[in-house]
Amino acid sequence: MSEVSFKIFRFDPEKDKKPYTAEFTVPTKSGMTVLDGLYYIQEHIDGSLAFRSSCRAGVCGSCAMHINGTYRLACETQISALNTKTVKIRPMAHLPVTKDLFVDMDPFWEKYKHIKPYLIPGDEPGEIERLQTPDERAHLDTIIDCILCGACFASCTVNNYDDEYLGPAALLKAQRFFSDSRDAAREERMELVDGEHGVWRCHTIFNCQEVCPKDIDVTGSIAVLKRHLTADRFSPSLKKH
Amino acid sequence: MRYHQVIVVGGGLAGLRAALELNKRNVKVAVVSKVHPLRSHSVEAQGGINAPLGNHPRGSHDSPELHAFDTVKGSDYLADQKSALRLTEDASERVREMEHWGVPFSRTTDGKIAQRPFGGAGFPRTCFASDKTGHVLLHTLYEQCVKYEQASERGEMVVYDEQIVTGLIVDDGVCHGVIVWDFQTGEIDVIKSEAVIFATGGAGRIFGKTTNALISTGLGMAIPYWAGIPIKDLEFVQFHPTTLFGTNILMTEGARGEGGFLLNNEGDRFLANYDDSSKAMEVAPRDIVARNMTREIMEGRGFEDEYLHLDLRHLGRDKILERLPGIRDLAMKFVHVDPIEAPVPVQPGMHYTMGGIDTNELGASRVPGFYAAGECGSVSVHGANRLGGNSMLETIVYGAIAGDSAAQYVLDGASGKTPDDTIFEDARKRELSRLDGMFTGAGEENPADIKDELEETMNRKCWVFREEKTLQEGIEKVEELLERYQNITLNSTGLRVNFDLLWALELGGNLAMAEVMIKGAARRKESRGSQFRTDFPTRDDDNWLHHTLAYYTNDGPRFDSSEVDLSIWEPKERKY
């Protein structure tokens, strides 16, 4: 049986003066994931290690963390794929550390809530479903795959200097409703993402797109919102073309 | 001490739907969820949700009666028939309401909700959003909760996430609230309420080989069980035919509904060789397919004596990308197989607990003020075997019904009793000292070892095929583990963000429910639906056409039975 070394960021704000790195030796086997390794440590070496997890299948969004140089979901990252003897793990950036890899997600959720993340239809529903053609529905493909894990938020460099920036996940959610043929609050939501902490803060660095575990074109979605807002400002001359 | 008129425990589909119903009826509700609601196991559901919409040309004649009959037949006649009919009568309205709230369902060419075939139904009835139906339903329900949370100025709708309910407050036979452990602050608090609805999900993590999330433990069923509410029919465990070899991550039944094949190591579609699956083939009900797969593997026609092949290649790249992108992604990430190019290694795995907290057809338990909905409860609409696509339907139909029942109870004045505040404070103190006691135990047992042994025991002794000898061996082992659990020691102390303590509590719930499950399986000497006894291979309506009830006692579960509602259809042999 082979082994790897886990080097993990540790910090309990109620006990520790400052963060430190703890090292653990973990026996590995075929198919083993980083999350399996964290559980091995928590169950057999140090029960105080704190990290979130739930589905262990890459769909619930609990376990995004910084693993060997980039943000990924621990549950779907196989140790062998890292091709290394050392697994280095840090918590998500831009969010306060509650304990170890367990961060306070509230700032992330507040931004999600800011963009009115729910369908705002323009009419009362009828007896049956609202109709939506397969083509209209296709506009929502991949956007709706977002699991709100926060990897994009943590990777975004704009968050380094602007705490109030809405961030990629919230903007993506805005575009999800913006693109839905059933939604009637385009302009209302546009106002929420306009402004100095909204879409204009995005510098198109593509970090969010690169780290997205669901391969969503997050940066592109922000660009769609920008284009719409820009077109509005140039109108009517631009709209003619 | 906090107060809300009604507390919903659990932020998955059933819990959020119940909360929305309470909100609709102007009853102030708090959802208490041990994880953020979007991390609930509901998010993993893939294939779809049944409703007799008739949107598919082959299902245009569908009706609630046909859907209910399929459900009852699928249950091997152990479902309560009026409950099953209520499930299907409400189905279309509830599913369309989800669409009105924004669920991005896949669509037919004329813009309606698309439907696909699933096991146990003669034609396509399962509404879907590619193979991520649970994900979009859960996100949409949570979005609606956010909407009402934002709209409420007086806290009519509150969601407390990462707060863990560890006990119920039951006084003089009436439920008055819950004890809550705030995981982030470490505080133990009481929330008073007029009513409590449990929507805590299933108990898959009793087993090692399960599709369930790590958080799907028996604790949500065990808490009411310890408080005196019986558990119904827990021996009926659904084994899903197609779970990924190695991790047991779900590969949706929709893969077979869309036309996927199951192949043995001879390349043979072996389901044709068994009487009970030769006609329906891959879309025979889950219990039948899981058994025949297990037989193939046991008789040496599997791969590495462990798994079979789910072959989707003939569906073609476009259909796989359109209809099954999620499971393709999972197969590529977890077993490095692209279903477009190669068959996927699958084996049956624990998937669903048909049984659960005993409730009546309105979601009410026998303790006034206590309700249950979704997988943790047992109404019962699934009986001895659940049809694919009916679990998500149950969450939104019976989530709404339980919410409505609790609202009515509160608006009618609840129990009329107002217990003294000392009851709550005493309960809080008792819980604090119980939890503290877990840090100072004298024993040497590591709970993780007990967990591993429990999972292995249930995998081996309470699996697809069961018999007296192995069940008794399993019972002995579970009893031994229950003893050893008394001697656990936690190496992390304190109540703040303590996963050692959390997993120890979850393990306590798993052990309690494993005991109920395996003793119930040994007691029921017949084969019905998901329970197959090799020593009693046929259904025995004369002696066993009734529900199992298990009551907590200090000496283990005391078993009793209750009648099945057979008022609509007469039990017949179940043939497909």
HADDOCK unambig.tbl for C-alpha pairs under 7 A between the chains (distance, minus, plus):
assign (segid A and resid 43 and name CA) (segid B and resid 448 and name CA) 5.81 0.50 0.50
assign (segid A and resid 47 and name CA) (segid B and resid 491 and name CA) 5.75 0.50 0.50
assign (segid A and resid 47 and name CA) (segid B and resid 492 and name CA) 5.32 0.50 0.50
assign (segid A and resid 47 and name CA) (segid B and resid 500 and name CA) 5.36 0.50 0.50
assign (segid A and resid 48 and name CA) (segid B and resid 492 and name CA) 5.03 0.50 0.50
assign (segid A and resid 48 and name CA) (segid B and resid 498 and name CA) 6.41 0.50 0.50
assign (segid A and resid 48 and name CA) (segid B and resid 499 and name CA) 6.95 0.50 0.50
assign (segid A and resid 48 and name CA) (segid B and resid 500 and name CA) 6.69 0.50 0.50
assign (segid A and resid 50 and name CA) (segid B and resid 497 and name CA) 6.82 0.50 0.50
assign (segid A and resid 50 and name CA) (segid B and resid 499 and name CA) 6.59 0.50 0.50
assign (segid A and resid 54 and name CA) (segid B and resid 39 and name CA) 6.45 0.50 0.50
assign (segid A and resid 54 and name CA) (segid B and resid 213 and name CA) 5.43 0.50 0.50
assign (segid A and resid 54 and name CA) (segid B and resid 214 and name CA) 5.17 0.50 0.50
assign (segid A and resid 54 and name CA) (segid B and resid 215 and name CA) 5.65 0.50 0.50
assign (segid A and resid 55 and name CA) (segid B and resid 41 and name CA) 6.50 0.50 0.50
assign (segid A and resid 55 and name CA) (segid B and resid 213 and name CA) 4.11 0.50 0.50
assign (segid A and resid 55 and name CA) (segid B and resid 214 and name CA) 6.03 0.50 0.50
assign (segid A and resid 56 and name CA) (segid B and resid 213 and name CA) 6.53 0.50 0.50
assign (segid A and resid 57 and name CA) (segid B and resid 249 and name CA) 6.56 0.50 0.50
assign (segid A and resid 59 and name CA) (segid B and resid 44 and name CA) 6.54 0.50 0.50
assign (segid A and resid 60 and name CA) (segid B and resid 38 and name CA) 6.70 0.50 0.50
assign (segid A and resid 60 and name CA) (segid B and resid 39 and name CA) 4.74 0.50 0.50
assign (segid A and resid 60 and name CA) (segid B and resid 43 and name CA) 6.31 0.50 0.50
assign (segid A and resid 61 and name CA) (segid B and resid 39 and name CA) 6.59 0.50 0.50
assign (segid A and resid 62 and name CA) (segid B and resid 39 and name CA) 6.39 0.50 0.50
assign (segid A and resid 76 and name CA) (segid B and resid 333 and name CA) 6.68 0.50 0.50
assign (segid A and resid 76 and name CA) (segid B and resid 334 and name CA) 6.95 0.50 0.50
assign (segid A and resid 117 and name CA) (segid B and resid 143 and name CA) 5.96 0.50 0.50
assign (segid A and resid 118 and name CA) (segid B and resid 143 and name CA) 5.05 0.50 0.50
assign (segid A and resid 118 and name CA) (segid B and resid 144 and name CA) 6.29 0.50 0.50
assign (segid A and resid 118 and name CA) (segid B and resid 147 and name CA) 6.74 0.50 0.50
assign (segid A and resid 119 and name CA) (segid B and resid 101 and name CA) 6.30 0.50 0.50
assign (segid A and resid 119 and name CA) (segid B and resid 102 and name CA) 5.44 0.50 0.50
assign (segid A and resid 125 and name CA) (segid B and resid 100 and name CA) 6.30 0.50 0.50
assign (segid A and resid 128 and name CA) (segid B and resid 96 and name CA) 6.34 0.50 0.50
assign (segid A and resid 129 and name CA) (segid B and resid 96 and name CA) 5.28 0.50 0.50
assign (segid A and resid 129 and name CA) (segid B and resid 99 and name CA) 6.19 0.50 0.50
assign (segid A and resid 129 and name CA) (segid B and resid 100 and name CA) 6.55 0.50 0.50
assign (segid A and resid 129 and name CA) (segid B and resid 112 and name CA) 6.74 0.50 0.50
assign (segid A and resid 130 and name CA) (segid B and resid 100 and name CA) 6.76 0.50 0.50
assign (segid A and resid 131 and name CA) (segid B and resid 111 and name CA) 4.66 0.50 0.50
assign (segid A and resid 131 and name CA) (segid B and resid 112 and name CA) 5.53 0.50 0.50
assign (segid A and resid 132 and name CA) (segid B and resid 107 and name CA) 6.98 0.50 0.50
assign (segid A and resid 132 and name CA) (segid B and resid 111 and name CA) 4.50 0.50 0.50
assign (segid A and resid 132 and name CA) (segid B and resid 112 and name CA) 6.79 0.50 0.50
assign (segid A and resid 133 and name CA) (segid B and resid 107 and name CA) 6.51 0.50 0.50
assign (segid A and resid 133 and name CA) (segid B and resid 109 and name CA) 6.42 0.50 0.50
assign (segid A and resid 133 and name CA) (segid B and resid 110 and name CA) 6.48 0.50 0.50
assign (segid A and resid 133 and name CA) (segid B and resid 111 and name CA) 4.28 0.50 0.50
assign (segid A and resid 134 and name CA) (segid B and resid 107 and name CA) 5.41 0.50 0.50
assign (segid A and resid 134 and name CA) (segid B and resid 108 and name CA) 6.80 0.50 0.50
assign (segid A and resid 134 and name CA) (segid B and resid 109 and name CA) 6.31 0.50 0.50
assign (segid A and resid 134 and name CA) (segid B and resid 111 and name CA) 6.51 0.50 0.50
